[in-house]
Amino acid sequence: MELKRLPRARNPKKLRTIFIGYLLIFCIATFLLAALLAASFAILSLNGFILPGYFSETQLSKMKYRISNSETVTPDLIPETCSYAVFTPEGKFLSGDLNPADAAQAWKS
């Protein structure tokens, strides 16, 4: 009869080692995700898919002189990202791309 040796049990991993391993993987994955999001945002901003919050304001300031010196305000004078309304001095809505309720609110403010 031949004696068989039992396989030697491996040294068990310490709980601390397992926890540190998971923490390290989590930190690396979080850093990679943040880098991916930052790179995506930069690429989309450079290509014009994402516009900064002050974009409409700068476009309007560029067109301010032309709008104020024109006889009539037409949609081609207004930047694409802006809504507008034209009123008489008495507050009557003449034209624009606002609905009547929003135009009335715009005149009040």
N, CA and C atoms as a LAMMPS dump frame, in Angstrom:
ITEM: TIMESTEP
0
ITEM: NUMBER OF ATOMS
327
ITEM: BOX BOUNDS ff ff ff
-5.0000000000000000e+02 5.0000000000000000e+02
-5.0000000000000000e+02 5.0000000000000000e+02
-5.0000000000000000e+02 5.0000000000000000e+02
ITEM: ATOMS id mol type element x y z
1 1 1 N 0.828 -1.158 0
2 1 2 C 0 0 0
3 1 3 C 0.891 1.247 0
4 2 1 N 0.491 2.127 -0.838
5 2 2 C 1.299 3.318 -1.033
6 2 3 C 0.658 4.501 -0.312
7 3 1 N 1.46 5.276 0.346
8 3 2 C 0.947 6.45 1.04
9 3 3 C 0.922 7.648 0.088
10 4 1 N -0.193 8.318 0.06
11 4 2 C -0.296 9.519 -0.77
12 4 3 C -0.115 10.729 0.126
13 5 1 N 0.618 11.645 -0.403
14 5 2 C 0.793 12.888 0.349
15 5 3 C -0.358 13.837 0.053
16 6 1 N -0.835 14.423 1.053
17 6 2 C -1.877 15.431 0.874
18 6 3 C -1.245 16.708 0.354
19 7 1 N -1.972 17.424 -0.534
20 7 2 C -1.395 18.68 -1.013
21 7 3 C -1.211 19.647 0.143
22 8 1 N -0.143 20.352 0.052
23 8 2 C 0.193 21.299 1.109
24 8 3 C -0.735 22.503 1.041
25 9 1 N -1.287 22.878 2.111
26 9 2 C -2.175 24.037 2.151
27 9 3 C -1.357 25.309 1.965
28 10 1 N -1.903 26.19 1.099
29 10 2 C -1.205 27.467 0.899
30 10 3 C -1.409 28.345 2.112
31 11 1 N -0.489 29.257 2.256
32 11 2 C -0.657 30.211 3.344
33 11 3 C -1.865 31.091 3.027
34 12 1 N -2.777 31.189 3.936
35 12 2 C -3.965 32.02 3.657
36 12 3 C -3.571 33.495 3.569
37 13 1 N -4.291 34.206 2.685
38 13 2 C -4.029 35.64 2.569
39 13 3 C -4.65 36.344 3.758
40 14 1 N -3.972 37.346 4.173
41 14 2 C -4.499 38.139 5.274
42 14 3 C -5.609 39.038 4.747
43 15 1 N -6.557 39.316 5.565
44 15 2 C -7.665 40.188 5.197
45 15 3 C -7.163 41.576 4.824
46 16 1 N -6.151 42.024 5.508
47 16 2 C -5.577 43.339 5.216
48 16 3 C -5.002 43.387 3.81
49 17 1 N -4.351 42.318 3.365
50 17 2 C -3.777 42.261 2.027
51 17 3 C -4.876 42.3 0.966
52 18 1 N -5.957 41.576 1.198
53 18 2 C -7.077 41.57 0.266
54 18 3 C -7.705 42.962 0.193
55 19 1 N -7.9 43.587 1.345
56 19 2 C -8.494 44.921 1.389
57 19 3 C -7.621 45.939 0.661
58 20 1 N -6.319 45.904 0.883
59 20 2 C -5.41 46.845 0.22
60 20 3 C -5.422 46.621 -1.292
61 21 1 N -5.497 45.363 -1.72
62 21 2 C -5.573 45.068 -3.152
63 21 3 C -6.821 45.659 -3.788
64 22 1 N -7.974 45.468 -3.154
65 22 2 C -9.211 46.037 -3.674
66 22 3 C -9.18 47.564 -3.648
67 23 1 N -8.614 48.121 -2.612
68 23 2 C -8.511 49.577 -2.526
69 23 3 C -7.622 50.126 -3.633
70 24 1 N -6.544 49.461 -3.916
71 24 2 C -5.642 49.881 -4.988
72 24 3 C -6.335 49.805 -6.344
73 25 1 N -7.036 48.723 -6.603
74 25 2 C -7.772 48.587 -7.864
75 25 3 C -8.84 49.667 -7.983
76 26 1 N -9.543 49.95 -6.89
77 26 2 C -10.568 50.986 -6.897
78 26 3 C -9.964 52.355 -7.211
79 27 1 N -8.837 52.682 -6.59
80 27 2 C -8.196 53.982 -6.823
81 27 3 C -7.723 54.118 -8.271
82 28 1 N -7.145 53.073 -8.82
83 28 2 C -6.676 53.113 -10.208
84 28 3 C -7.861 53.261 -11.16
85 29 1 N -8.936 52.51 -10.92
86 29 2 C -10.118 52.601 -11.779
87 29 3 C -10.759 53.987 -11.694
88 30 1 N -10.803 54.563 -10.504
89 30 2 C -11.368 55.903 -10.343
90 30 3 C -10.52 56.932 -11.074
91 31 1 N -9.21 56.832 -10.965
92 31 2 C -8.316 57.757 -11.665
93 31 3 C -8.487 57.628 -13.177
94 32 1 N -8.559 56.404 -13.689
95 32 2 C -8.731 56.205 -15.129
96 32 3 C -10.073 56.749 -15.612
97 33 1 N -11.124 56.573 -14.829
98 33 2 C -12.429 57.103 -15.186
99 33 3 C -12.409 58.632 -15.217
100 34 1 N -11.785 59.243 -14.225
101 34 2 C -11.685 60.705 -14.183
102 34 3 C -10.884 61.222 -15.375
103 35 1 N -9.801 60.542 -15.718
104 35 2 C -8.996 60.949 -16.872
105 35 3 C -9.788 60.809 -18.166
106 36 1 N -10.556 59.74 -18.292
107 36 2 C -11.384 59.538 -19.479
108 36 3 C -12.447 60.628 -19.602
109 37 1 N -13.086 60.968 -18.495
110 37 2 C -14.1 62.017 -18.517
111 37 3 C -13.498 63.381 -18.845
112 38 1 N -12.351 63.685 -18.276
113 38 2 C -11.692 64.964 -18.558
114 38 3 C -11.269 65.052 -20.022
115 39 1 N -10.731 63.966 -20.559
116 39 2 C -10.327 63.958 -21.972
117 39 3 C -11.544 64.083 -22.879
118 40 1 N -12.629 63.408 -22.537
119 40 2 C -13.86 63.507 -23.341
120 40 3 C -14.394 64.934 -23.325
121 41 1 N -14.412 65.54 -22.158
122 41 2 C -14.891 66.916 -22.048
123 41 3 C -14.025 67.863 -22.868
124 42 1 N -12.71 67.699 -22.801
125 42 2 C -11.808 68.574 -23.551
126 42 3 C -12.02 68.415 -25.054
127 43 1 N -12.147 67.191 -25.511
128 43 2 C -12.337 66.948 -26.949
129 43 3 C -13.671 67.517 -27.412
130 44 1 N -14.734 67.293 -26.635
131 44 2 C -16.049 67.822 -27.016
132 44 3 C -16.08 69.349 -26.982
133 45 1 N -15.36 69.957 -26.056
134 45 2 C -15.295 71.422 -25.987
135 45 3 C -14.546 71.994 -27.183
136 46 1 N -13.445 71.367 -27.547
137 46 2 C -12.659 71.854 -28.678
138 46 3 C -13.415 71.729 -29.997
139 47 1 N -14.261 70.71 -30.12
140 47 2 C -15.004 70.505 -31.355
141 47 3 C -16.33 71.253 -31.391
142 48 1 N -16.685 71.955 -30.323
143 48 2 C -17.896 72.759 -30.306
144 48 3 C -19.161 72.017 -29.936
145 49 1 N -19.061 70.784 -29.485
146 49 2 C -20.247 70.055 -29.048
147 49 3 C -20.717 70.513 -27.677
148 50 1 N -19.794 71.001 -26.864
149 50 2 C -20.112 71.555 -25.55
150 50 3 C -19.696 73.018 -25.58
151 51 1 N -20.624 73.905 -25.259
152 51 2 C -20.333 75.335 -25.272
153 51 3 C -20.206 75.845 -23.844
154 52 1 N -19.327 76.813 -23.61
155 52 2 C -19.202 77.368 -22.253
156 52 3 C -20.454 78.168 -21.887
157 53 1 N -20.647 78.389 -20.625
158 53 2 C -21.83 79.09 -20.142
159 53 3 C -21.932 80.525 -20.638
160 54 1 N -20.846 81.171 -20.915
161 54 2 C -20.847 82.562 -21.349
162 54 3 C -20.852 82.693 -22.873
163 55 1 N -21.077 81.616 -23.609
164 55 2 C -21.002 81.642 -25.067
165 55 3 C -22.018 82.614 -25.671
166 56 1 N -23.28 82.534 -25.242
167 56 2 C -24.319 83.409 -25.8
168 56 3 C -24.028 84.873 -25.492
169 57 1 N -23.531 85.13 -24.294
170 57 2 C -23.223 86.509 -23.908
171 57 3 C -22.128 87.103 -24.798
172 58 1 N -21.105 86.34 -25.076
173 58 2 C -20.034 86.852 -25.943
174 58 3 C -20.524 87.034 -27.376
175 59 1 N -21.376 86.128 -27.85
176 59 2 C -21.928 86.282 -29.195
177 59 3 C -22.795 87.535 -29.282
178 60 1 N -23.599 87.784 -28.242
179 60 2 C -24.433 88.988 -28.243
180 60 3 C -23.604 90.263 -28.162
181 61 1 N -22.543 90.246 -27.385
182 61 2 C -21.715 91.452 -27.292
183 61 3 C -21.022 91.747 -28.619
184 62 1 N -20.722 90.711 -29.396
185 62 2 C -20.139 90.92 -30.727
186 62 3 C -21.162 91.524 -31.692
187 63 1 N -22.425 91.144 -31.533
188 63 2 C -23.482 91.599 -32.442
189 63 3 C -24.215 92.848 -31.932
190 64 1 N -23.863 93.342 -30.772
191 64 2 C -24.586 94.442 -30.13
192 64 3 C -24.666 95.674 -31.027
193 65 1 N -23.579 96.05 -31.636
194 65 2 C -23.548 97.259 -32.468
195 65 3 C -24.473 97.099 -33.673
196 66 1 N -24.413 95.948 -34.333
197 66 2 C -25.259 95.727 -35.509
198 66 3 C -26.735 95.694 -35.133
199 67 1 N -27.057 95.072 -34.01
200 67 2 C -28.46 94.983 -33.592
201 67 3 C -29.007 96.37 -33.233
202 68 1 N -28.233 97.14 -32.474
203 68 2 C -28.722 98.452 -32.025
204 68 3 C -28.81 99.467 -33.165
205 69 1 N -28.034 99.314 -34.228
206 69 2 C -28.047 100.27 -35.335
207 69 3 C -28.9 99.83 -36.512
208 70 1 N -29.543 98.687 -36.433
209 70 2 C -30.384 98.246 -37.545
210 70 3 C -31.782 98.838 -37.406
211 71 1 N -32.439 99.037 -38.549
212 71 2 C -33.798 99.566 -38.562
213 71 3 C -34.786 98.552 -37.984
214 72 1 N -34.659 97.309 -38.428
215 72 2 C -35.52 96.24 -37.923
216 72 3 C -34.646 95.086 -37.461
217 73 1 N -35.096 94.428 -36.423
218 73 2 C -34.361 93.277 -35.897
219 73 3 C -34.867 92.035 -36.621
220 74 1 N -33.946 91.35 -37.259
221 74 2 C -34.281 90.131 -37.991
222 74 3 C -33.578 88.945 -37.342
223 75 1 N -34.084 87.749 -37.571
224 75 2 C -33.474 86.572 -36.937
225 75 3 C -32.008 86.354 -37.304
226 76 1 N -31.561 86.839 -38.46
227 76 2 C -30.151 86.632 -38.836
228 76 3 C -29.198 87.494 -38.009
229 77 1 N -29.713 88.511 -37.315
230 77 2 C -28.867 89.335 -36.443
231 77 3 C -28.651 88.688 -35.075
232 78 1 N -29.546 87.794 -34.692
233 78 2 C -29.52 87.184 -33.354
234 78 3 C -28.724 85.876 -33.413
235 79 1 N -27.79 85.654 -32.491
236 79 2 C -27.056 84.376 -32.464
237 79 3 C -27.996 83.186 -32.286
238 80 1 N -27.586 82.043 -32.798
239 80 2 C -28.423 80.841 -32.783
240 80 3 C -28.836 80.416 -31.374
241 81 1 N -27.987 80.617 -30.407
242 81 2 C -28.256 80.118 -29.061
243 81 3 C -29.115 81.062 -28.228
244 82 1 N -29.581 82.162 -28.817
245 82 2 C -30.346 83.161 -28.075
246 82 3 C -31.792 83.207 -28.559
247 83 1 N -32.673 83.533 -27.645
248 83 2 C -34.062 83.819 -27.976
249 83 3 C -34.242 85.327 -27.902
250 84 1 N -35.221 85.853 -28.64
251 84 2 C -35.384 87.304 -28.645
252 84 3 C -36.847 87.673 -28.824
253 85 1 N -37.144 88.915 -28.495
254 85 2 C -38.465 89.495 -28.71
255 85 3 C -38.271 90.971 -29.022
256 86 1 N -39.095 91.484 -29.939
257 86 2 C -39.071 92.899 -30.296
258 86 3 C -40.382 93.507 -29.821
259 87 1 N -40.273 94.626 -29.085
260 87 2 C -41.436 95.29 -28.515
261 87 3 C -41.527 96.725 -29.019
262 88 1 N -42.721 97.276 -28.981
263 88 2 C -42.894 98.713 -29.2
264 88 3 C -42.524 99.405 -27.898
265 89 1 N -42.34 100.72 -27.935
266 89 2 C -42.04 101.419 -26.675
267 89 3 C -43.146 101.266 -25.618
268 90 1 N -44.355 100.961 -26.061
269 90 2 C -45.459 100.764 -25.119
270 90 3 C -45.506 99.343 -24.569
271 91 1 N -44.715 98.428 -25.127
272 91 2 C -44.668 97.064 -24.627
273 91 3 C -45.436 96.057 -25.45
274 92 1 N -45.865 96.444 -26.653
275 92 2 C -46.588 95.507 -27.51
276 92 3 C -45.575 94.612 -28.22
277 93 1 N -45.831 93.327 -28.17
278 93 2 C -44.937 92.333 -28.794
279 93 3 C -45.089 92.41 -30.312
280 94 1 N -43.979 92.669 -31.014
281 94 2 C -44.013 92.765 -32.469
282 94 3 C -43.555 91.475 -33.143
283 95 1 N -42.392 90.989 -32.755
284 95 2 C -41.862 89.764 -33.38
285 95 3 C -40.844 89.128 -32.455
286 96 1 N -40.426 87.94 -32.827
287 96 2 C -39.427 87.229 -32.045
288 96 3 C -39.743 85.751 -32.005
289 97 1 N -38.903 85.02 -31.324
290 97 2 C -39.107 83.576 -31.244
291 97 3 C -39.592 83.123 -29.863
292 98 1 N -40.044 84.071 -29.056
293 98 2 C -40.622 83.731 -27.753
294 98 3 C -42.127 83.54 -27.899
295 99 1 N -42.687 82.66 -27.081
296 99 2 C -44.142 82.538 -27.083
297 99 3 C -44.712 83.732 -26.324
298 100 1 N -46.004 84.016 -26.487
299 100 2 C -46.577 85.224 -25.861
300 100 3 C -46.399 85.304 -24.344
301 101 1 N -46.491 84.186 -23.656
302 101 2 C -46.326 84.222 -22.191
303 101 3 C -44.891 84.59 -21.811
304 102 1 N -43.916 84.004 -22.496
305 102 2 C -42.517 84.336 -22.209
306 102 3 C -42.194 85.766 -22.619
307 103 1 N -42.796 86.238 -23.708
308 103 2 C -42.582 87.624 -24.149
309 103 3 C -43.122 88.598 -23.123
310 104 1 N -44.296 88.3 -22.565
311 104 2 C -44.872 89.167 -21.533
312 104 3 C -43.982 89.198 -20.292
313 105 1 N -43.444 88.044 -19.917
314 105 2 C -42.525 87.971 -18.772
315 105 3 C -41.244 88.746 -19.057
316 106 1 N -40.744 88.67 -20.297
317 106 2 C -39.522 89.396 -20.672
318 106 3 C -39.76 90.911 -20.612
319 107 1 N -40.933 91.363 -21.022
320 107 2 C -41.228 92.806 -20.976
321 107 3 C -41.318 93.288 -19.539
322 108 1 N -41.884 92.464 -18.645
323 108 2 C -41.995 92.863 -17.245
324 108 3 C -40.645 92.977 -16.566
325 109 1 N -39.703 92.145 -16.966
326 109 2 C -38.39 92.19 -16.318
327 109 3 C -37.499 93.06 -17.115
